[in-house]
Amino acid sequence: MIKQSSLRAALSLVALTAAACSHEFPAAPSGLAPNATAAAPSATDDAGATYAVIGDMPYGPAKLDSLPQLIALINHDPAVQLVIHVGDIKAGSNSNCSDTYFATIKGLFDTFQDPLVYTIGDNEWTDCHVFAKHNGLYTPTERLQAIRTLFFPVPGQTLGLAPRAVFSQARDSDHSQYVENVWWSQSDVMFAALDITGSFNDLAPWSSAPLPWLVTPADMPADWANFPSQADEFAARTRADSDLIAHTFATATERHARGVVLAFQADMWDPAEQVKDPATFGAGYDAVVHQIGTLAAQFGRPVLLLEGDSHVWRVDTPFTPGSPLFTMHPNTPVAPNVTRLVVDGSSSPTSYTRLTLNPARNAQLFTLTRVPLVPGQ
């Protein structure tokens, strides 16, 4: 059990709009572990649910040492039924991108007692290069393939000691490599986890050499051409993400769902990133921001975005005209029903966020509570 002092220290209770019902997951995929939870309508369709949301963790040795403590805190929260990690399992620069490091994190993820949905961050693939990031002589798309192999061994199955079945784009012939893009339903709320990353959504350069590369750049591995190019990767992933966003809202509308939750790594409203290269920032994020805002406005019910990337816990409304974030992307649709959570990460105090679905409360679909590892932080 979480100590009452820790719960009293939980910060910033946030209520959003609407009610929820239903509990749905897909049938068990082929190869699902014997202890995995497959889809079965719950006997308590009107019951609420609580998730733990984390991300940008661990950054550096100190955070790596504290990750088991955070996992233990979440494991001992009796309300939590599922954990979402919004990506970045290492620091962005001067940091290890090796298979050994990734295996260490996978081993820790395997100690979550609840199902764990993990969506990939830029630090574990996009930033895995020598140029600018000093993360080793890697080709980023090779690291992406390594992450997929290790963390998504069974398409349509979450991580954790009690894995749960989810829908995966791995079963979509148009996007079959995007095993990390998944969706499911809980308490009549549609959830989707997508590979949308920082570093301008993988438009930040991998090398100091200008494109096209007619010979191997000095800061790229000799076998770089054996893996998808940056341009090809971005184009394919953009299509996959766009299709999943559209599918999620279409399904939510068809089923009269109470709300939609999208989880991904990128902070698409980070002024510190935009100022570095406004044109590339816009090229990476303008289209997806416009799509989410347009579909959320049409949906009309509560939409929650779960993000990391900028590392400071906050809740805001980027599609509301009064928000300072509203003008960061041109022609932003007006969608005041969208709320955004950015989780703690990097050097910020370690915490998780309790996301509670409240189907019995017409005025409060989502409740967000920050739970620090160290009370009072």
C-alpha positions, 0 to 999 in steps of 0.5 A, spaced: 500 500 500 502 507 498 503 510 505 497 515 506 503 521 507 505 519 500 498 520 498 497 526 501 503 529 498 500 527 491 500 534 487 495 538 483 488 534 482 486 535 475 478 534 473 476 534 466 469 533 463 464 527 462 463 520 464 465 513 462 463 505 461 465 499 458 472 494 459 474 492 452 481 488 450 482 484 444 482 476 443 489 474 446 494 474 440 498 468 438 504 467 442 500 470 448 504 468 455 500 463 459 499 469 465 496 474 460 490 477 460 486 477 454 480 481 452 473 479 456 467 484 457 468 485 465 462 484 469 463 491 472 462 495 465 461 501 469 467 501 474 472 506 473 480 504 472 486 507 475 493 507 470 500 509 472 503 514 467 511 515 467 516 517 462 523 520 461 525 515 466 531 513 467 536 519 465 543 517 468 545 512 474 542 516 479 535 515 476 537 508 474 538 506 481 531 509 483 527 506 478 526 499 482 524 504 487 519 507 483 516 500 480 515 498 487 511 504 489 507 503 483 506 495 484 504 497 491 498 502 489 492 497 489 488 502 485 493 501 479 491 496 473 496 498 468 502 502 467 504 507 461 511 509 459 511 514 454 518 513 452 525 515 453 529 510 457 535 514 457 538 521 457 538 524 450 546 525 449 552 522 452 548 516 454 549 509 452 545 506 446 547 499 447 544 492 447 546 491 454 543 497 457 537 496 453 536 489 456 537 492 463 531 496 462 527 491 459 529 487 465 526 492 470 520 493 466 519 485 467 518 487 474 512 491 473 506 487 476 501 490 472 501 490 464 506 495 462 504 499 455 511 502 453 511 507 447 518 509 444 522 515 445 527 519 441 533 518 446 533 510 445 533 510 437 533 517 434 538 520 438 543 514 437 548 517 433 555 520 434 553 527 431 551 532 436 548 527 441 555 523 442 551 516 443 555 512 439 556 509 432 549 507 431 544 508 425 538 510 428 533 506 424 538 500 426 537 501 434 529 502 432 529 495 430 533 493 436 528 496 441 522 493 437 525 486 437 527 486 445 521 490 447 515 488 443 517 480 442 509 478 441 505 483 437 499 485 441 501 483 448 504 488 453 510 488 458 509 486 465 508 480 469 501 480 467 501 482 460 495 484 457 492 483 450 492 490 446 491 491 438 497 492 434 499 495 428 503 489 427 497 486 424 495 491 419 499 489 412 500 497 411 504 498 417 506 491 420 513 494 422 509 499 427 509 493 433 509 499 438 503 502 435 497 499 439 490 501 442 485 498 446 479 501 450 477 501 458 471 504 461 468 506 454 475 510 453 479 509 447 486 509 448 492 509 443 500 509 444 503 512 438 511 512 436 511 520 435 518 522 438 522 528 440 528 531 436 523 534 431 519 527 430 526 524 427 527 530 423 534 532 427 540 530 423 543 524 424 550 526 421 554 532 420 554 530 412 549 533 408 544 529 404 545 525 400 550 521 402 554 518 396 559 515 401 559 513 408 560 519 412 565 519 418 560 519 423 556 514 421 557 506 421 559 503 415 553 499 414 548 505 415 545 503 408 542 496 410 537 500 414 531 505 412 533 512 411 531 518 415 527 520 410 523 513 408 523 512 416 519 519 417 514 518 411 512 511 413 511 512 421 508 519 419 503 515 415 502 509 420 501 514 426 496 518 422 492 512 420 492 510 428 490 517 430 484 517 425 482 510 427 482 511 434 477 517 433 473 514 428 472 508 433 471 512 439 465 516 435 462 510 432 462 507 439 459 513 442 466 513 447 466 517 453 473 520 451 480 519 448 487 518 450 493 518 446 500 517 449 506 519 445 513 521 447 514 528 443 512 535 447 509 538 440 509 545 444 516 545 447 518 553 446 525 551 448 525 546 442 522 550 437 527 556 438 532 551 436 530 550 429 522 553 427 522 550 420 524 543 422 520 543 429 514 545 424 515 540 419 515 535 424 509 536 428 504 541 425 501 536 421 499 531 427 497 537 431 492 539 426 490 532 425 489 531 433 485 538 434 481 537 428 479 530 430 478 532 437 474 538 435 469 533 431 469 528 437 467 533 442 468 529 448 474 529 453 481 528 449 487 527 454 494 527 451 499 523 455 506 526 453 514 526 456 520 530 453 520 536 456 521 533 463 517 538 468 510 535 470 504 540 468 497 540 465 495 545 460 490 546 454 494 547 448 488 547 443 484 553 447 485 560 444 487 563 451 493 558 452 500 561 450 501 554 446 495 555 441 499 559 436 505 555 436 503 551 430 499 555 424 492 554 423 491 550 430 484 548 431 480 550 437 478 544 441 478 546 448 476 539 450 483 537 449 487 537 455 495 535 456 499 532 461 507 532 461 510 527 466 516 528 470 522 526 467 530 527 467 532 531 473 525 533 475 523 529 482 521 522 480 514 521 480 508 517 477 501 520 475 495 516 477 490 517 471 483 515 474 477 514 469 471 516 473 465 513 469 460 515 475 462 522 475 458 526 469 463 532 470 469 528 471 472 523 466 479 524 468 483 525 474 490 526 474 494 526 481 502 527 481 505 521 486 512 523 488 517 518 490 519 522 495 513 525 499 513 533 498 518 533 492 
